[in-house]
C-alpha cells in the first residue's frame, strides 16, 4: 500500500486502490523538515519535555487548531494538490489553511477513551451533542478524510486502524437516508458492525507520510504501546461550497457509485 505521488498526481493504480480500498498512502508527501518544525511548535504547546518521559502522564492530549506555516505548507505541496484534484474533483475543494486539532498520543497502559470505530461526520456541527452530527450519501461538508503523520509511526505507536473497503458499507447505509443522512449516533447504533468483517490496515510510516481517505472510511484510534509520542493530524479536505455539489466528483464519487451498484 506504499506509494508516491508526483506533482502530476496519482497513478491509475493508486486511484483504483482508493476507489476499492477507500484510501491511498502517499510516501514523502511533505518534507520531514516541515514535520520537525511542526513538532517543535506542538512540544512547546504541550509544555512537556521530549527528553523526559516521566512527564508524559496522560495517554492522549488534544491540542487546538494549527495554522502556522509548517502545517499549512505540509498540506499544500504540488503533489497534494494534484491528488486532491483526482480524488475530490478539480475545483471542488478548498486549500487547507489549518491542520485542525492534534490528538497527541503518548505511551501508556491506560485506555485513551476514544478508540471506538467511527467515521468522521461532516455537517450539523451546530448541535452541541456531537452524536447528532451527520453525514449523507453525497458527503455534504467534506471531500476527504486525511491523516498527516508528523512523527514516525510504527505498529506499536498507536497508528490509526482502518477497515479496508468499509467506505462501501457506509455508502450503502447512507443511501436510503437521502439528503438528511444519518447522525453519528444512528450510524454507531450497531457499533459499525456492518464493516466488522473487513480486513484492517494500520496508518504507519515515517514523518511526512499522508493517507488520503474516503470520507466514509471506518477507522479507529488505539492505545500506544511504543516508546515515542505520536504526532498525527486528521483534518478534512473541505469543499469549495459549504454544502458541496449535487454529487461528489472524482474518485470519491466513483467509489460511492460503485458501492451502490454492488448492492
C-alpha positions as CSV (number, residue, x, y, z in Angstrom):
1,X,0.0,0.0,0.0
2,X,3.1,2.2,-0.1
3,X,3.0,4.7,-2.9
4,X,4.4,8.1,-4.0
5,X,2.6,11.0,-5.7
6,X,4.3,13.3,-8.1
7,X,3.3,16.9,-8.9
8,X,1.4,15.3,-11.8
9,X,-0.7,13.3,-9.4
10,X,-1.6,9.7,-8.5
11,X,-1.2,6.8,-10.9
12,X,-4.2,5.0,-12.3
13,X,-3.4,2.1,-9.9
14,X,-3.4,4.4,-6.9
15,X,-6.7,5.9,-7.9
16,X,-8.2,2.4,-8.3
17,X,-6.8,1.5,-4.9
18,X,-8.6,4.5,-3.4
19,X,-11.9,3.6,-5.1
20,X,-11.7,-0.1,-3.9
21,X,-10.0,0.2,-0.5
22,X,-11.1,3.7,0.5
23,X,-7.6,5.1,1.0
24,X,-4.2,5.6,-0.6
25,X,-0.9,6.1,1.2
26,X,1.5,8.7,-0.1
27,X,5.1,8.5,1.0
28,X,7.2,11.6,1.3
29,X,4.1,13.8,0.8
30,X,5.8,16.6,2.6
31,X,9.4,17.1,3.8
32,X,10.5,15.7,7.1
33,X,12.0,19.1,8.0
34,X,8.4,20.5,8.0
35,X,7.3,17.7,10.3
36,X,10.2,18.6,12.7
37,X,9.3,22.3,12.7
38,X,5.7,21.4,13.4
39,X,6.7,19.0,16.3
40,X,8.7,21.8,17.9
41,X,5.6,24.0,18.0
42,X,3.5,21.2,19.4
43,X,6.0,20.3,22.1
44,X,6.1,24.0,23.1
45,X,2.3,24.0,23.5
46,X,2.3,20.7,25.4
47,X,4.7,22.3,27.9
48,X,6.4,18.9,28.2
49,X,10.0,17.9,27.6
50,X,10.6,15.4,24.8
51,X,13.5,14.0,26.7
52,X,11.6,13.4,30.0
53,X,9.1,10.6,29.5
54,X,8.2,10.7,33.2
55,X,6.3,13.9,32.4
56,X,4.0,12.0,29.9
57,X,1.3,11.0,32.3
58,X,-1.8,11.0,30.0
59,X,-2.4,8.7,27.1
60,X,-3.7,11.5,24.9
61,X,-3.5,15.2,24.9
62,X,-5.6,17.2,22.4
63,X,-4.2,20.5,21.1
64,X,-6.1,23.2,19.2
65,X,-6.2,24.4,15.7
66,X,-2.8,24.9,14.0
67,X,-2.4,27.3,11.0
68,X,1.4,28.2,11.3
69,X,3.4,27.9,8.1
70,X,4.8,24.3,8.6
71,X,1.3,22.9,9.0
72,X,-0.2,24.8,6.0
73,X,2.8,24.0,3.8
74,X,2.6,20.3,4.6
75,X,-1.0,20.2,3.2
76,X,-0.3,22.3,0.1
77,X,2.5,20.7,-1.8
78,X,2.1,20.3,-5.6
79,X,1.7,16.5,-5.1
80,X,-1.1,17.0,-2.6
81,X,-3.0,19.5,-4.8
82,X,-2.8,17.1,-7.8
83,X,-4.1,14.2,-5.7
84,X,-6.9,16.4,-4.4
85,X,-8.0,17.2,-7.9
86,X,-8.0,13.5,-8.8
87,X,-9.8,12.2,-5.7
88,X,-12.2,15.1,-5.0
89,X,-12.5,16.6,-8.4
90,X,-10.9,19.7,-10.0
91,X,-12.2,22.9,-8.4
92,X,-14.3,21.0,-5.9
93,X,-12.1,21.6,-2.8
94,X,-10.6,24.4,-0.8
95,X,-6.9,24.5,0.0
96,X,-6.2,23.6,3.7
97,X,-5.5,26.7,5.7
98,X,-5.2,24.9,9.1
99,X,-4.3,21.4,10.2
100,X,-7.1,21.0,12.7
101,X,-6.7,19.6,16.2
102,X,-3.9,17.3,17.2
103,X,-4.6,14.3,19.4
104,X,-1.0,13.7,20.6
105,X,-0.8,10.1,21.8
106,X,1.7,9.0,24.5
107,X,3.0,5.6,25.5
108,X,0.6,4.4,28.2
109,X,-1.1,1.3,29.6
110,X,-4.3,3.4,30.1
111,X,-7.3,3.2,27.8
112,X,-7.3,6.5,25.9
113,X,-11.1,6.5,25.9
114,X,-11.5,7.4,22.3
115,X,-10.6,4.2,20.5
116,X,-14.0,3.2,19.1
117,X,-14.7,2.6,15.4
118,X,-16.4,5.5,13.6
119,X,-16.5,7.8,10.6
120,X,-15.9,11.5,10.7
121,X,-19.3,13.0,10.2
122,X,-19.4,16.3,8.3
123,X,-22.3,18.6,8.9
124,X,-24.8,19.6,11.6
125,X,-21.9,20.7,13.9
126,X,-24.1,23.5,15.3
127,X,-25.7,20.9,17.6
128,X,-23.8,20.8,20.9
129,X,-24.1,17.0,21.0
130,X,-21.5,15.6,18.6
131,X,-23.5,12.3,18.4
132,X,-26.1,14.3,16.5
133,X,-23.7,15.5,13.8
134,X,-24.5,14.0,10.4
135,X,-23.2,12.5,7.2
136,X,-25.1,11.9,4.0
137,X,-24.6,10.0,0.8
138,X,-23.1,12.9,-1.1
139,X,-20.7,13.6,1.8
140,X,-22.0,17.1,2.4
141,X,-19.3,19.3,4.0
142,X,-16.3,17.0,3.4
143,X,-14.3,15.9,0.4
144,X,-11.7,13.7,2.1
145,X,-10.5,12.5,5.4
146,X,-6.7,12.9,5.7
147,X,-4.1,11.5,8.0
148,X,-0.9,13.5,8.2
149,X,2.0,11.8,10.0
150,X,4.2,14.4,11.7
151,X,6.2,11.8,13.5
152,X,7.5,8.3,12.6
153,X,4.6,5.9,13.3
154,X,5.3,2.2,13.7
155,X,2.8,-0.6,14.5
156,X,3.3,0.0,18.3
157,X,2.9,3.8,18.1
158,X,-0.9,4.0,18.1
159,X,-1.4,4.1,14.3
160,X,-4.9,4.7,13.2
161,X,-6.7,1.5,12.4
162,X,-8.5,1.3,9.0
163,X,-11.2,-1.1,7.9
164,X,-10.2,-1.7,4.2
165,X,-13.2,-1.1,1.9
166,X,-15.5,0.0,4.7
167,X,-16.5,3.1,2.9
168,X,-18.7,0.9,0.7
169,X,-20.6,-0.4,3.7
170,X,-21.2,3.2,4.9
171,X,-22.3,4.3,1.4
172,X,-25.0,1.6,1.4
173,X,-26.1,2.6,4.9
174,X,-26.4,6.3,4.0
175,X,-28.1,5.9,0.6
176,X,-31.7,5.2,1.8
177,X,-31.5,8.3,4.2
178,X,-31.2,10.7,1.3
179,X,-30.2,14.3,1.8
180,X,-30.9,14.3,5.6
181,X,-28.4,11.5,6.1
182,X,-27.8,9.8,9.4
183,X,-26.4,11.1,12.7
184,X,-23.3,9.7,14.2
185,X,-25.5,8.1,16.9
186,X,-27.6,6.4,14.2
187,X,-24.5,5.2,12.3
188,X,-22.9,3.9,15.6
189,X,-26.1,2.1,16.8
190,X,-24.7,-1.2,15.5
191,X,-21.2,-0.4,16.5
192,X,-20.3,-0.1,12.8
193,X,-20.7,-3.9,12.8
194,X,-21.6,-3.8,9.1
195,X,-17.8,-3.4,8.4
196,X,-16.6,-5.7,11.1
197,X,-15.7,-8.4,8.5
198,X,-13.3,-6.1,6.8
199,X,-9.5,-6.6,6.9
200,X,-7.6,-4.0,8.8
201,X,-4.7,-1.7,7.8
202,X,-2.6,0.5,10.0
203,X,-1.7,4.1,9.2
204,X,2.1,3.7,9.7
205,X,5.0,5.4,8.0
206,X,7.8,7.9,8.5
207,X,7.1,11.5,9.2
208,X,5.9,13.1,6.0
209,X,3.5,10.3,5.1
210,X,-0.1,11.1,4.3
211,X,-3.1,8.8,4.0
212,X,-5.8,10.3,1.8
213,X,-9.1,8.6,2.7
214,X,-12.7,8.4,1.5
215,X,-14.9,10.4,3.9
216,X,-16.9,7.3,4.6
217,X,-13.9,5.2,5.7
218,X,-14.4,3.5,9.1
219,X,-11.4,4.0,11.3
220,X,-10.3,4.0,15.0
221,X,-7.6,5.1,17.4
222,X,-5.9,2.6,19.6
223,X,-3.6,2.6,22.8
224,X,0.0,3.5,22.4
225,X,2.4,0.7,23.3
226,X,5.6,2.1,21.8
227,X,8.2,4.5,23.2
228,X,7.9,7.8,21.4
229,X,4.8,10.1,21.3
230,X,2.8,10.0,18.1
231,X,2.0,13.3,16.3
232,X,-0.7,12.9,13.7
233,X,-3.3,15.4,12.3
234,X,-6.7,14.4,10.9
235,X,-8.0,17.4,9.0
236,X,-10.8,17.3,6.5
237,X,-10.5,18.5,2.9
238,X,-13.3,20.9,2.7
239,X,-15.5,21.6,-0.4
240,X,-15.4,24.9,-2.2
241,X,-19.1,25.4,-1.4
242,X,-20.2,24.7,2.2
243,X,-22.9,22.2,1.0
244,X,-20.7,20.8,-1.8
245,X,-22.1,19.9,-5.2
246,X,-25.1,17.8,-6.0
247,X,-23.0,14.7,-6.3
248,X,-19.3,14.0,-5.3
249,X,-16.9,14.0,-8.2
250,X,-13.6,12.5,-8.8
251,X,-12.6,9.1,-7.3
252,X,-14.7,9.9,-4.2
253,X,-17.9,9.9,-6.3
254,X,-16.8,6.9,-8.3
255,X,-16.3,4.9,-5.1
256,X,-19.9,5.7,-3.9
257,X,-21.4,4.9,-7.3
258,X,-19.6,1.6,-7.5
259,X,-20.6,0.7,-3.9
260,X,-24.3,1.3,-4.7
261,X,-24.2,-0.7,-7.9
262,X,-23.0,-3.7,-6.0
263,X,-26.0,-3.9,-3.6
